[in-house]
């Protein structure tokens, strides 16, 4: 082989290898790669795991039905370990190394905020089904984060609705608040609740604090009991809330306790105990007692696959999968920019957790479900619609 022929062959081999590497990164031409960034281990693993179960169930169904745009959806699933720094690392890897068209997750607001810079820098839409903090989709100056979307309602909306529920539906006028100072989620709910409750004419008797990881709340609960509140508003996550509820009841603080969707976990019952879980109300995205056809069909399929009842996070993850597929179909091709536009234009998407329309702030306009816990069992109480 002469030198010229050798160089030609070498060049061709190099090109073949380069194309092979690129194809490997992009996946099969018949697949659409999406990045999944969830809390699969750590303190918030219940949320991330349940969201991912619902999401993967939806993707499996979509693929069985022929996929999207003639292609199958391929999930690249990474665990952020319930850690904000790890969430940022996962998001960067997915956005820069895994050739994904969209980033799905994380579950909590803090982890989602950590994941956003990589999405923005690489112009890849990020969609969270459960990060309820108001500023997830908004910059400090109030402008919209171009590539960030949510399919869940805001913290402020939960706080507003629970203030209205306590004041108007339960007829309670005096509240005390106990909120996690280390959680953006809890602080967002607490602020909105207090503002709305006082605007309605209610009185916030006291505001106390705890920190994530605390296990003994007896001293602060004793202080709250001394204020004689008609109810407690305790926004936070189930790990601490379960213990707070149990210890409140042990101290004889038997007033209603209201909170947000962070209560949504089977572990709440394990931590609080059946007897303590009465007169407990929280805002949620979904109730299995909903008798609509789409909820009934979802429950039947979920039971068949996982041999258990689905919770709100399972339903939110499931809706996320179908919303992504719907937006991809409307985008017309696997292009992140066109996907972003399609997400912005989402209107009247019918999901298990309700019908939603994405507003100008990249948040959904949808209903909130009020759950009442009776003898440890979450029961559907009512559905409240956002005001026009």
C-alpha positions as CSV (number, residue, x, y, z in Angstrom):
1,X,0.0,0.0,0.0
2,X,1.5,3.3,-1.0
3,X,1.6,6.3,1.3
4,X,-1.3,8.1,-0.5
5,X,-3.6,5.1,-0.3
6,X,-2.6,4.6,3.4
7,X,-3.6,8.1,4.2
8,X,-7.0,7.7,2.4
9,X,-7.8,4.5,4.3
10,X,-6.7,6.1,7.6
11,X,-8.9,9.1,7.0
12,X,-11.9,6.9,6.2
13,X,-11.3,4.8,9.3
14,X,-11.1,7.9,11.4
15,X,-14.4,9.2,10.0
16,X,-16.1,5.9,10.6
17,X,-15.0,5.8,14.2
18,X,-16.1,9.4,14.7
19,X,-19.5,8.7,13.3
20,X,-19.8,5.6,15.4
21,X,-18.9,7.5,18.6
22,X,-21.5,10.2,17.7
23,X,-24.2,7.6,17.0
24,X,-23.4,5.9,20.3
25,X,-23.9,9.2,22.2
26,X,-27.1,10.0,20.4
27,X,-28.5,6.6,20.7
28,X,-30.3,4.7,17.9
29,X,-31.8,7.0,15.2
30,X,-35.1,5.5,16.2
31,X,-34.9,6.8,19.8
32,X,-35.5,10.1,21.5
33,X,-33.2,10.4,24.6
34,X,-34.5,12.3,27.6
35,X,-32.6,12.9,30.8
36,X,-34.2,11.9,34.1
37,X,-32.8,13.6,37.3
38,X,-34.5,12.2,40.4
39,X,-34.0,11.7,44.1
40,X,-33.8,7.9,44.0
41,X,-31.8,7.6,47.3
42,X,-31.5,9.9,50.3
43,X,-34.1,11.8,52.4
44,X,-36.4,12.5,49.5
45,X,-36.2,9.2,47.8
46,X,-40.0,8.5,48.2
47,X,-40.8,11.5,46.0
48,X,-38.2,10.8,43.3
49,X,-38.8,7.1,43.2
50,X,-42.6,7.4,42.9
51,X,-42.3,10.2,40.3
52,X,-39.9,8.0,38.3
53,X,-42.2,5.0,38.6
54,X,-45.1,6.9,37.1
55,X,-42.9,8.5,34.4
56,X,-41.4,5.2,33.3
57,X,-44.8,3.6,33.2
58,X,-46.0,6.3,30.9
59,X,-43.0,6.1,28.7
60,X,-43.4,2.3,28.4
61,X,-47.0,2.8,27.4
62,X,-46.1,5.4,24.8
63,X,-43.4,3.2,23.3
64,X,-45.8,0.3,23.1
65,X,-48.2,2.5,21.3
66,X,-45.6,3.3,18.6
67,X,-43.6,6.0,20.4
68,X,-43.5,9.7,19.3
69,X,-42.8,10.9,15.8
70,X,-42.1,7.3,14.8
71,X,-39.4,6.9,17.5
72,X,-39.2,5.3,20.9
73,X,-38.4,7.4,24.0
74,X,-35.2,6.4,25.8
75,X,-34.7,7.4,29.4
76,X,-31.3,8.2,30.8
77,X,-31.9,7.9,34.5
78,X,-29.5,9.3,37.1
79,X,-29.8,9.5,40.9
80,X,-29.1,13.0,42.5
81,X,-29.1,11.3,45.9
82,X,-31.4,14.0,47.3
83,X,-28.5,16.4,47.2
84,X,-28.5,19.8,45.5
85,X,-24.8,19.7,44.5
86,X,-25.3,16.2,43.0
87,X,-28.4,17.4,41.2
88,X,-26.4,20.1,39.5
89,X,-23.7,17.5,38.5
90,X,-26.4,15.1,37.2
91,X,-28.0,17.9,35.2
92,X,-24.7,19.0,33.7
93,X,-23.8,15.4,32.7
94,X,-27.2,14.9,31.1
95,X,-27.1,18.2,29.2
96,X,-23.5,18.0,28.0
97,X,-22.7,14.3,27.6
98,X,-25.9,12.3,27.1
99,X,-27.4,14.1,24.1
100,X,-30.9,14.4,25.6
101,X,-33.6,16.6,24.2
102,X,-35.2,17.4,27.6
103,X,-34.4,17.2,31.3
104,X,-37.2,15.7,33.6
105,X,-37.1,16.4,37.3
106,X,-35.9,16.7,40.0
107,X,-38.6,16.2,42.6
108,X,-37.9,18.9,45.2
109,X,-37.6,22.7,44.6
110,X,-34.1,22.9,45.9
111,X,-32.7,20.1,43.7
112,X,-34.6,21.6,40.7
113,X,-33.0,25.0,41.2
114,X,-29.6,23.4,41.3
115,X,-30.3,21.6,38.0
116,X,-31.5,24.7,36.1
117,X,-28.2,26.4,35.2
118,X,-27.2,23.4,33.0
119,X,-30.5,23.5,31.3
120,X,-30.3,27.2,30.6
121,X,-26.7,27.2,29.5
122,X,-27.3,24.3,27.1
123,X,-30.8,25.5,26.0
124,X,-32.5,22.2,26.9
125,X,-36.1,22.4,28.3
126,X,-36.3,21.3,31.9
127,X,-39.7,20.1,33.2
128,X,-40.4,19.4,36.9
129,X,-43.7,17.8,37.9
130,X,-43.3,18.6,41.6
131,X,-41.0,21.5,42.2
132,X,-43.6,23.9,43.7
133,X,-41.4,26.9,44.6
134,X,-42.6,30.1,42.9
135,X,-39.2,31.1,41.7
136,X,-38.4,27.8,39.9
137,X,-39.6,29.3,36.6
138,X,-38.8,33.0,37.4
139,X,-35.7,35.0,37.8
140,X,-35.1,37.5,40.6
141,X,-36.3,40.3,38.4
142,X,-39.6,38.5,37.7
143,X,-38.6,37.5,34.1
144,X,-39.3,34.0,33.0
145,X,-36.6,31.3,32.8
146,X,-36.9,30.5,29.1
147,X,-36.2,26.8,29.3
148,X,-37.8,25.9,32.6
149,X,-41.4,24.6,33.0
150,X,-43.6,23.1,35.7
151,X,-46.6,20.8,35.6
152,X,-47.4,21.3,39.3
153,X,-48.9,24.3,41.0
154,X,-46.9,26.8,43.0
155,X,-46.1,27.0,46.7
156,X,-47.9,30.3,46.9
157,X,-51.0,28.7,45.4
158,X,-50.9,25.9,47.9
159,X,-50.5,28.4,50.8
160,X,-53.3,30.6,49.5
161,X,-55.7,27.8,49.0
162,X,-55.0,26.2,52.4
163,X,-55.5,29.6,54.1
164,X,-58.9,29.9,52.3
165,X,-59.7,26.4,53.1
166,X,-59.0,26.9,56.8
167,X,-60.8,30.2,57.0
168,X,-63.8,29.6,54.7
169,X,-64.4,25.8,54.8
170,X,-63.4,24.9,58.3
171,X,-64.4,28.3,59.8
172,X,-61.2,28.7,61.8
173,X,-59.9,32.2,62.5
174,X,-56.8,31.7,64.7
175,X,-53.7,29.9,63.5
176,X,-50.2,29.1,64.5
177,X,-47.5,28.3,62.0
178,X,-44.6,25.8,62.4
179,X,-42.3,25.8,59.3
180,X,-38.9,24.4,58.3
181,X,-36.5,27.3,58.0
182,X,-34.1,25.2,55.9
183,X,-36.6,24.5,53.1
184,X,-37.5,26.9,50.3
185,X,-40.6,24.8,49.9
186,X,-41.8,25.3,53.5
187,X,-41.0,29.0,53.6
188,X,-42.9,29.6,50.3
189,X,-46.0,27.9,51.7
190,X,-45.7,29.6,55.0
191,X,-45.4,33.1,53.6
192,X,-48.3,32.8,51.2
193,X,-50.5,31.2,53.9
194,X,-49.8,34.0,56.4
195,X,-50.5,36.8,53.9
196,X,-53.7,35.3,52.7
197,X,-55.0,34.2,56.1
198,X,-54.5,37.7,57.6
199,X,-56.1,39.3,54.5
200,X,-59.1,37.2,55.0
201,X,-59.4,38.4,58.5
202,X,-57.7,35.6,60.3
203,X,-55.1,36.0,63.0
204,X,-51.7,34.3,63.0
205,X,-50.9,33.9,66.7
206,X,-47.3,32.8,66.4
207,X,-44.7,31.6,63.9
208,X,-42.2,29.0,65.1
209,X,-39.4,27.2,63.3
210,X,-37.7,23.9,63.0
211,X,-34.9,22.5,60.7
212,X,-34.7,19.5,58.5
213,X,-33.4,16.5,60.4
214,X,-34.8,17.6,63.8
215,X,-36.6,14.8,65.7
216,X,-37.7,16.3,68.9
217,X,-40.4,19.1,68.6
218,X,-41.9,18.9,72.0
219,X,-40.5,22.3,73.3
220,X,-41.7,24.3,70.3
221,X,-45.1,22.4,70.3
222,X,-45.5,23.3,73.9
223,X,-45.0,26.9,73.1
224,X,-47.6,26.7,70.3
225,X,-50.1,25.0,72.6
226,X,-49.8,27.9,75.0
227,X,-51.1,30.2,72.3
228,X,-54.4,28.3,72.1
229,X,-54.5,28.2,68.3
230,X,-57.6,26.9,66.5
231,X,-55.3,25.0,64.1
232,X,-51.7,24.6,63.1
233,X,-50.3,25.2,59.6
234,X,-47.2,23.0,59.3
235,X,-45.7,23.2,55.8
236,X,-42.9,20.7,55.3
237,X,-41.9,17.2,54.3
238,X,-43.2,14.0,55.7
239,X,-40.0,13.0,57.5
240,X,-40.4,15.8,60.1
241,X,-44.1,16.4,59.8
242,X,-44.9,12.8,60.8
243,X,-43.0,13.2,64.0
244,X,-44.5,16.7,64.6
245,X,-48.0,15.4,64.3
246,X,-47.4,12.4,66.6
247,X,-45.7,14.6,69.3
248,X,-48.4,17.3,69.0
249,X,-51.1,14.7,69.7
250,X,-49.0,13.2,72.6
251,X,-48.9,16.7,74.1
252,X,-52.7,17.1,73.8
253,X,-52.6,19.5,70.9
254,X,-55.6,18.0,69.2
255,X,-56.5,20.9,66.9
256,X,-56.6,20.5,63.0
257,X,-53.2,20.4,61.3
258,X,-53.0,21.7,57.7
259,X,-50.1,21.4,55.3
260,X,-49.0,20.9,51.7
261,X,-48.2,18.2,49.2
262,X,-45.0,17.3,51.2
263,X,-47.2,15.2,53.4
264,X,-47.8,12.8,50.4
265,X,-46.0,9.7,51.5
266,X,-46.9,6.3,53.0
267,X,-44.2,7.0,55.5
268,X,-46.3,9.7,57.1
269,X,-48.4,7.0,58.6
270,X,-45.4,5.1,59.8
271,X,-43.9,8.1,61.5
272,X,-47.1,9.6,63.0
273,X,-49.1,6.5,63.7
274,X,-52.8,5.8,62.9
275,X,-54.3,7.4,66.0
276,X,-52.5,10.7,65.5
277,X,-53.6,11.1,61.9
278,X,-57.0,12.6,62.3
279,X,-58.0,16.2,61.6
280,X,-55.1,16.4,59.2
281,X,-55.6,18.2,55.9
282,X,-53.2,18.9,53.0
283,X,-53.2,20.2,49.5
284,X,-52.3,17.7,46.8
285,X,-52.3,17.2,43.1
286,X,-54.4,14.1,42.9
287,X,-56.7,11.8,44.8
288,X,-57.2,8.1,44.0
289,X,-60.9,8.6,45.1
290,X,-61.4,10.7,42.0
291,X,-64.0,8.7,39.9
292,X,-63.1,10.2,36.5
293,X,-62.4,7.7,33.7
294,X,-58.8,8.7,33.2
295,X,-58.0,8.3,36.9
296,X,-59.8,4.9,37.0
297,X,-57.8,3.7,34.0
298,X,-54.5,4.9,35.5
299,X,-55.2,3.2,38.8
300,X,-56.0,-0.1,37.2
301,X,-52.8,-0.1,35.1
302,X,-50.6,1.1,37.9
303,X,-52.0,-1.7,40.3
304,X,-51.3,-4.3,37.6
305,X,-47.7,-3.1,37.2
306,X,-46.7,-2.3,40.7
307,X,-49.2,-4.3,42.8
308,X,-50.0,-1.2,45.0
309,X,-52.2,1.9,44.9
310,X,-50.7,4.9,43.1
311,X,-50.1,8.2,45.0
312,X,-49.9,11.8,43.8
313,X,-46.3,11.6,42.8
314,X,-46.9,8.5,40.7
315,X,-49.7,10.4,39.0
316,X,-47.6,13.5,38.5
317,X,-44.7,11.4,37.0
318,X,-47.2,9.7,34.7
319,X,-48.6,13.0,33.5
320,X,-45.1,14.3,32.9
321,X,-44.4,11.4,30.5
322,X,-47.5,12.0,28.5
323,X,-47.1,15.8,28.5
324,X,-43.6,15.4,27.1
325,X,-44.9,13.1,24.3
326,X,-47.8,15.5,23.5
327,X,-45.3,18.5,23.2
328,X,-42.9,16.4,21.1
329,X,-45.7,15.5,18.7
330,X,-46.7,19.2,18.4
331,X,-43.1,20.2,18.0
332,X,-43.0,18.0,14.9
333,X,-39.4,17.0,15.2
334,X,-36.8,16.2,17.9
335,X,-35.5,19.7,18.4
336,X,-35.1,21.3,21.8
337,X,-36.0,24.8,20.6
338,X,-39.2,23.6,18.9
339,X,-40.0,21.5,22.0
340,X,-39.7,24.6,24.2
341,X,-42.2,26.5,22.0
342,X,-44.6,23.5,22.1
343,X,-44.4,23.4,25.9
344,X,-45.1,27.2,26.0
345,X,-48.2,26.6,23.8
346,X,-49.6,23.7,25.9
347,X,-53.4,24.3,26.4
348,X,-56.0,22.0,27.7
349,X,-53.7,19.0,28.2
350,X,-55.8,16.3,30.0
351,X,-53.9,14.4,32.6
352,X,-54.6,12.2,35.6
353,X,-53.9,15.1,37.9
354,X,-56.2,17.4,36.0
355,X,-56.5,19.5,32.9
356,X,-53.7,22.1,32.6
357,X,-52.7,25.0,30.5
358,X,-49.2,26.5,30.7
359,X,-49.4,30.2,31.5
360,X,-47.0,33.0,30.6
361,X,-44.8,32.2,33.6
362,X,-44.4,28.5,32.5
363,X,-46.6,27.3,35.3
364,X,-49.8,25.3,34.9
365,X,-53.3,26.6,35.6
366,X,-55.0,23.7,37.3
367,X,-57.1,22.6,40.3
368,X,-55.9,21.7,43.8
369,X,-57.1,18.7,45.7
370,X,-57.8,18.8,49.4
371,X,-57.0,15.6,51.2
372,X,-58.3,14.8,54.7
373,X,-56.5,12.1,56.7
374,X,-58.8,10.0,58.8
375,X,-57.4,7.3,61.1
376,X,-54.2,7.3,59.0
377,X,-56.0,7.0,55.7
378,X,-55.8,9.8,53.1
379,X,-59.3,10.5,51.8
380,X,-60.6,12.9,49.1
381,X,-62.4,15.8,50.6
382,X,-62.8,18.4,47.9
383,X,-61.4,20.0,44.8
384,X,-60.8,23.8,44.7
385,X,-60.4,25.6,41.4
386,X,-58.1,28.6,40.8
387,X,-59.9,31.9,40.6
388,X,-60.3,33.4,37.2
